[in-house]
């Protein structure tokens, strides 16, 4: 082979190798862009970080910070934990709280969306925490600071850095009748880790989570699980969602979450059937509405709003026998007046107009709309025998709706016996452990 031909082949091979190297480098650079996800994959174009942590101690609180503040300038210390904020507070008395304003900045060239915030468990029954709320569970409004919530976006804006703020509140729980600290001062450390994803077409859509008792529960839009109703409330739906709760020695199911708290229903009925209202317990002389006392009366309580006659048919001045029992012996003895049970407003109007009357108390029953909201006869609420609802039958003064063994609605005399599944609200301040997947792994209040 001539030398000139050999040289030409050599140059050709070298040229092909160079092209191959360029292709490999180009592909590597391209693939690295696709791998950015959350806090784990970092490239030169992805730079979202915590840039400042400041404490806010409300008036009247004796809480003190334990060296949690930081800033990029290093005063009082340098923020160097990327997207993890670790704060520590010393709480002296019940009612004490301290809030941390956490500044998160996008310094990169890729838009970012907050997928979720992972919080550790402070492992202290007397301490709770909130994200973006104060100790009273009220959304924090801090003028001049942009609140960053789940699904909030931090844009890649070059030199004009996009910043958002997340508030973490740690508080010493107060209980009714409590006059002194339980176990003295509480020094609590909490860790919040921020998970961001890209907001381009290659990014995985950000999941939505709802915090229940310190555990992030994923919100779903199909199948069994927790659904966002779009009005600030959440409802568990489906045949067997992971909403089991071990409470007061029995298994309950979490119905949903709203501004009042966490609403639950006893999974199984009480051991004995009971009348909604015992025959002749309410005489017409004192309750003109109750026109047939021998069949019972279908009004839950004398305390309802608006004041006046019930269902435009007459006054009721006495409670139903079932309301008396559930808010008397059952509440005090069986449930031990558990401090986590809170008073709430329950809709007690006739079926299809339940919200026309309300009663405020601690233990009630389920309404027809709530049964349907969970999935009705296809839901976890269906049982093998009938059980009372809270909804009266407007066609009479003595009939109440119940759920039959087949899962449908029917009505019966209030004096007849049926199953009883108590419903109540728990404070949203509770802390739970477990997964809620079944009775053996039910959420448990810690």
C-alpha positions in Angstrom: 0.0 0.0 0.0 1.3 3.4 -0.9 2.2 5.8 1.8 -0.3 8.4 0.5 -3.2 6.0 0.7 -2.2 4.8 4.1 -2.0 8.5 5.3 -5.5 9.1 3.9 -7.0 6.2 5.8 -5.3 7.3 9.0 -6.7 10.8 8.7 -10.1 9.3 7.9 -10.1 7.1 11.0 -9.0 10.0 13.2 -11.8 12.2 11.8 -14.4 9.5 12.5 -13.2 9.1 16.0 -13.5 12.9 16.6 -17.0 12.9 15.3 -17.9 10.0 17.6 -16.4 11.8 20.6 -18.5 14.9 19.8 -21.7 12.8 19.5 -21.0 11.0 22.9 -20.4 14.3 24.7 -23.5 15.9 23.1 -25.7 12.9 24.1 -24.3 12.9 27.7 -25.1 16.6 28.0 -28.6 16.1 26.6 -29.3 13.1 28.9 -28.2 15.0 31.9 -30.9 17.5 31.3 -33.5 14.8 31.3 -32.3 13.3 34.6 -33.0 16.4 36.8 -35.5 15.4 39.3 -36.1 16.7 42.8 -33.0 17.3 44.9 -31.0 14.3 43.6 -29.9 15.2 40.1 -28.0 18.5 39.9 -26.5 20.0 36.7 -25.0 23.4 36.0 -28.4 24.5 34.9 -30.2 23.4 38.0 -29.7 25.6 41.1 -32.5 25.8 43.6 -31.4 26.3 47.2 -32.4 27.6 50.6 -30.8 31.1 50.9 -32.1 32.3 54.3 -33.8 31.1 57.5 -35.2 33.7 59.9 -37.1 33.2 63.2 -40.4 34.8 64.0 -41.5 34.6 67.7 -45.1 35.8 68.2 -45.9 38.2 71.1 -46.5 36.4 74.4 -44.4 33.4 73.5 -41.5 32.3 75.7 -40.0 30.2 72.9 -36.3 30.7 71.9 -34.4 29.6 68.8 -31.5 27.3 69.2 -29.1 28.6 66.5 -31.3 27.8 63.5 -31.1 31.1 61.6 -28.8 31.3 58.5 -28.2 33.3 55.4 -26.0 33.1 52.3 -23.8 35.8 53.7 -23.1 33.6 56.7 -24.6 35.9 59.3 -25.3 34.4 61.8 -24.2 31.3 59.9 -23.9 30.1 56.4 -26.9 28.1 54.8 -25.1 25.1 53.5 -27.7 22.3 53.5 -29.0 22.7 50.0 -32.7 22.1 50.1 -32.9 20.8 53.7 -33.8 23.2 56.6 -33.1 22.0 60.1 -34.4 24.2 62.9 -34.4 23.8 66.7 -36.6 25.6 69.2 -36.9 25.6 72.9 -40.6 25.8 74.0 -41.2 26.7 77.6 -45.0 26.7 78.2 -48.2 25.4 76.6 -49.1 27.9 73.9 -45.5 28.8 73.1 -44.7 28.8 69.4 -41.9 29.9 67.0 -42.2 30.3 63.2 -39.3 30.1 60.8 -39.4 32.0 57.5 -37.5 29.8 55.0 -36.3 31.6 51.8 -35.9 29.4 48.7 -34.3 30.8 45.6 -34.0 29.6 42.0 -30.5 30.6 40.7 -30.5 28.2 37.8 -31.7 28.3 34.2 -34.6 25.8 34.6 -38.0 26.6 36.0 -38.8 24.6 39.2 -42.0 23.5 40.9 -42.3 22.5 44.5 -43.4 18.8 44.4 -43.6 18.3 48.2 -42.1 19.1 51.6 -41.0 16.2 53.7 -41.1 16.8 57.5 -39.6 14.7 60.2 -41.6 13.6 63.2 -40.6 15.6 66.3 -41.4 12.5 68.4 -43.1 14.5 71.2 -46.8 14.1 71.9 -47.0 17.6 73.3 -45.4 19.3 70.2 -46.9 20.0 66.8 -46.0 21.8 63.7 -47.5 23.4 60.6 -46.4 24.4 57.2 -47.4 27.9 56.1 -49.7 28.3 59.1 -49.4 29.7 62.7 -50.0 27.7 65.9 -53.8 28.3 65.5 -53.8 26.6 62.1 -54.4 29.9 60.3 -52.6 30.7 57.0 -49.7 33.1 57.5 -50.0 36.4 55.7 -46.7 38.1 55.7 -46.7 41.3 53.6 -43.8 41.5 51.2 -43.1 37.8 51.2 -44.3 35.5 48.6 -45.8 32.3 50.1 -44.5 29.1 48.4 -46.9 26.1 48.6 -47.0 22.7 47.0 -47.1 23.0 43.2 -45.8 26.6 43.5 -43.3 27.6 40.8 -39.9 29.3 41.0 -39.0 30.6 37.6 -35.5 30.7 36.1 -35.1 34.4 35.7 -31.3 34.9 35.4 -30.0 37.8 37.4 -33.4 38.6 38.7 -33.6 35.7 41.1 -37.1 34.2 41.8 -37.7 33.7 45.5 -40.4 32.0 47.5 -41.0 31.6 51.3 -42.2 28.7 53.3 -43.1 29.0 57.0 -42.5 26.3 59.5 -44.2 26.7 62.8 -43.4 24.6 65.9 -45.7 24.9 68.9 -46.3 23.6 72.4 -49.8 22.1 72.4 -52.4 23.4 74.8 -55.1 21.1 76.4 -58.3 22.0 78.1 -57.8 22.4 81.8 -54.0 22.4 81.5 -52.4 24.8 83.9 -48.7 23.8 83.8 -46.2 22.4 81.2 -46.4 18.6 80.6 -42.9 17.5 81.4 -41.3 20.9 81.4 -39.5 22.7 78.6 -39.5 21.1 75.1 -36.4 21.4 72.9 -37.5 20.2 69.5 -35.6 19.8 66.3 -37.6 19.7 63.0 -36.2 19.0 59.5 -38.0 20.1 56.3 -36.6 18.8 53.0 -37.9 20.5 49.8 -38.4 18.4 46.7 -38.5 20.3 43.4 -39.0 19.0 39.8 -38.7 20.7 36.4 -41.7 22.5 34.9 -40.9 21.5 31.3 -42.5 18.8 29.2 -40.0 16.2 30.3 -40.7 16.6 34.0 -42.9 14.2 36.0 -46.1 16.0 37.0 -45.9 17.2 40.6 -47.8 15.0 43.0 -50.2 16.6 45.5 -50.0 15.7 49.2 -52.2 16.4 52.2 -50.6 16.3 55.6 -52.6 14.3 58.1 -51.1 14.1 61.6 -47.6 14.8 60.4 -47.8 12.2 57.6 -48.0 13.3 53.9 -50.8 11.4 52.2 -50.8 11.5 48.4 -53.9 13.0 46.9 -55.4 11.0 44.0 -57.8 11.6 41.2 -58.7 7.9 40.3 -59.2 4.8 42.4 -59.2 4.4 46.1 -57.7 7.2 48.2 -57.9 10.8 49.3 -59.5 13.3 46.9 -59.2 17.1 46.8 -62.7 18.5 46.5 -61.4 21.8 45.3 -62.9 23.9 48.1 -60.2 23.3 50.8 -61.8 20.0 51.9 -60.6 16.4 51.3 -62.6 13.2 51.2 -61.5 9.5 51.2 -63.3 7.6 48.5 -63.3 4.0 47.1 -63.9 0.5 48.2 -60.9 0.2 50.6 -58.7 3.3 50.9 -55.8 3.5 53.3 -57.8 5.4 55.9 -57.8 3.0 58.9 -57.4 4.7 62.3 -56.9 3.0 65.7 -58.7 5.3 68.1 -60.0 4.7 71.7 -59.6 0.9 71.4 -61.5 0.5 68.1 -60.9 0.8 64.4 -62.3 3.9 62.7 -62.0 5.2 59.2 -61.0 8.7 58.3 -63.8 10.3 56.3 -62.0 13.4 55.3 -60.3 16.7 56.4 -61.8 20.2 56.4 -61.2 23.5 58.2 -62.6 22.0 61.4 -60.4 19.0 61.7 -60.2 15.3 60.8 -63.6 13.7 60.5 -63.8 10.0 61.4 -66.5 7.2 61.6 -66.3 4.0 63.5 -65.5 1.2 61.1 -67.8 -1.4 62.7 -71.2 -0.7 64.4 -71.6 -0.6 68.1 -72.3 -4.0 69.7 -76.0 -3.5 70.1 -78.7 -2.1 67.8 -80.3 1.1 69.2 -83.3 3.3 68.6 -82.7 6.7 67.0 -85.3 7.9 69.5 -86.9 5.6 72.1 -90.7 5.3 71.9 -92.6 7.9 73.9 -89.4 9.5 75.1 -90.5 12.9 73.8 -94.1 13.8 74.5 -96.1 16.1 72.3 -96.8 18.4 75.3 -93.2 19.5 75.3 -92.4 18.8 71.7 -95.3 19.9 69.4 -93.3 18.7 66.4 -93.4 15.1 67.5 -96.9 14.1 66.4 -96.5 10.3 67.0 -94.3 9.8 70.1 -94.9 6.0 70.0 -92.8 5.9 66.8 -90.2 8.2 68.2 -89.2 11.6 66.9 -86.7 12.1 64.0 -85.0 15.4 65.2 -81.5 14.8 66.5 -81.3 17.6 69.0 -83.2 20.5 70.5 -80.2 22.7 69.8 -80.1 23.5 66.2 -80.1 26.6 64.0 -82.0 28.4 62.8 -84.1 28.7 65.9 -87.8 27.9 65.7 -89.7 25.0 64.3 -88.0 22.0 62.8 -88.8 21.5 59.1 -91.5 24.2 59.5 -93.7 21.8 61.5 -93.3 22.6 65.2 -90.9 23.1 68.1 -88.7 20.4 69.6 -87.5 21.0 73.1 -85.8 17.7 74.0 -82.9 15.7 72.5 -83.2 12.3 70.8 -82.3 9.3 73.0 -79.4 8.4 70.7 -77.9 11.9 70.8 -78.1 11.7 74.6 -76.3 8.4 74.8 -73.5 9.2 72.3 -72.8 12.5 73.9 -73.2 11.2 77.4 -72.2 7.7 78.5 -70.5 6.8 75.3 -68.4 9.9 75.1 -67.4 9.9 78.8 -67.0 6.2 79.4 -66.2 4.4 76.2 -64.2 7.3 74.6 -63.0 8.6 78.0 -63.6 12.2 76.9 -60.5 11.9 74.8 -58.9 15.4 74.6 -58.4 15.0 70.8 -62.2 15.0 70.2 -63.4 18.5 69.3 -66.8 20.1 69.0 -68.0 20.7 65.5 -71.1 21.8 63.5 -73.0 18.9 62.1 -75.8 19.2 59.4 -79.0 17.7 60.9 -81.6 18.9 58.5 -83.9 16.5 56.6 -82.5 14.5 53.7 -81.6 16.7 50.6 -81.7 19.7 52.9 -79.2 18.6 55.5 -77.4 21.9 55.7 -80.6 23.8 56.5 -80.2 23.0 60.2 -77.0 22.5 62.2 -76.1 21.2 65.6 -72.8 21.8 67.4 -71.5 19.0 69.6 -68.9 16.2 69.8 -70.5 12.9 68.6 -73.0 12.5 65.8 -73.8 10.2 62.8 -73.1 10.3 59.1 -75.4 12.2 56.7 -76.7 10.9 53.4 -74.5 13.3 51.3 -71.4 12.2 53.1 -72.2 8.5 52.4 -72.6 9.3 48.7 -69.4 11.4 48.7 -67.3 8.4 49.7 -68.8 6.3 46.9 -72.1 5.1 48.4 -72.8 1.4 48.1 -69.5 0.9 46.2 -67.4 2.4 49.1 -65.8 1.2 52.3 -68.8 2.5 54.2 -71.1 -0.3 53.1 -71.7 -2.9 55.7 -73.5 -6.3 55.9 -76.4 -4.9 58.0 -78.2 -1.6 58.3 -77.1 1.5 60.3 -78.6 4.9 61.1 -77.9 8.1 59.3 -78.3 11.6 60.8 -80.8 12.6 58.1 -84.5 12.7 59.0 -87.2 11.8 56.5 -89.1 15.0 55.7 -92.2 13.1 54.8 -93.0 12.4 58.5 -92.0 13.5 62.0 -90.9 10.1 63.1 -88.9 8.4 60.3 -85.2 8.6 59.9 -83.0 7.4 57.0 -80.6 4.5 57.3 -78.2 2.6 55.1 -79.5 -0.9 54.4 -77.4 -4.1 54.2 -77.5 -3.7 50.4 -76.0 -0.2 50.7 -79.0 1.8 49.6 -81.1 4.4 51.5 -84.3 3.6 53.3 -86.3 5.1 56.2 -87.7 3.6 59.3 -89.5 4.6 62.5 -87.1 6.4 64.9 -88.1 4.0 67.7 -87.0 0.9 65.8 -83.5 -0.6 66.4 -80.7 -0.2 63.9 -76.9 -0.2 63.9 -75.0 2.8 65.2 -71.7 4.1 63.8 -70.6 7.1 65.7 -69.0 10.1 63.8 -66.7 12.7 65.4 -64.0 15.2 64.7 -60.4 15.0 65.8 -58.2 18.0 66.2 -55.9 18.5 63.2 -53.1 19.0 65.7 -52.8 15.3 66.3 -49.6 13.4 65.4 -50.0 9.9 63.9 -47.9 6.9 63.0 -48.6 4.0 60.7 -49.7 3.6 57.1 -53.5 3.3 57.4 -53.6 0.5 54.9 -55.6 -2.0 57.1 -56.6 -2.6 60.7 -53.2 -4.1 61.5 -51.3 -1.1 60.1 -53.9 1.6 61.1 -52.9 5.1 61.8 -52.3 5.5 65.5 -52.3 8.7 67.5 -48.8 9.0 69.1 
